[in-house]
């Protein structure tokens, strides 16, 4: 729960500190500008609020790791992705995106802090404990923080503890460990297909290379 709060606060702070011109730069999400990613984070925050306000009585069907479905390639022509780009453009000014993300994002952070980790919530037709749901989102926040700073060398990156926890989660999803020579950030970027491994990295990955990328949905 605390790691969710730290990861989310760091990501929101990184967006808040960006100069306006950075919102028109590319992000690490293919086809998305930074402004599009910021808009997606607003939608993510809304999802967190909705899920935490959707109690469930059934036994959990997934946990923080199995929450994620894995595909071999990004979905093509996702209408929600196209909607996000149009919605981001409608904000017109970065300050409006910043305001909305701070407003809804702060509420999502407060709701997470008030949630009972053992309480059950429903989302995407599945049931998880609130603790597992929020733990799954540490990976979401960390990956999107890496996306945010992909082409912004002066922007603050994700917290080290979030990177380490996200790497461990991705390794559980993969059923294998990334080489010790990989930094946590590199394991996440290569593992999720955000960048291709260099020749030497591919050799170190061995058989794991054939299973990559892990596209999380």
Buried (B, 14 or more C-beta within 10 A) or exposed (E): BEBBBBBBBBBBEBBEEBEEEBBEEBBBBEEBBBBBBBBBBBEBBBBBBBBBEEEBEEEBBBBBBBBBEEEEEBEEEEEEBEEBBEBBEEBEEBEEBBEBBBEBBBBBBEBBEEBEEEBBBBBEEBBBBBBBBBBBBBBBBBBBBBBBBBBBEEBBBBBEBBBBBBBBBBBBBBEBBBBEEBEBBBBBBBBBBBBEBEEEBBEBBEEBEEBBBBBBE
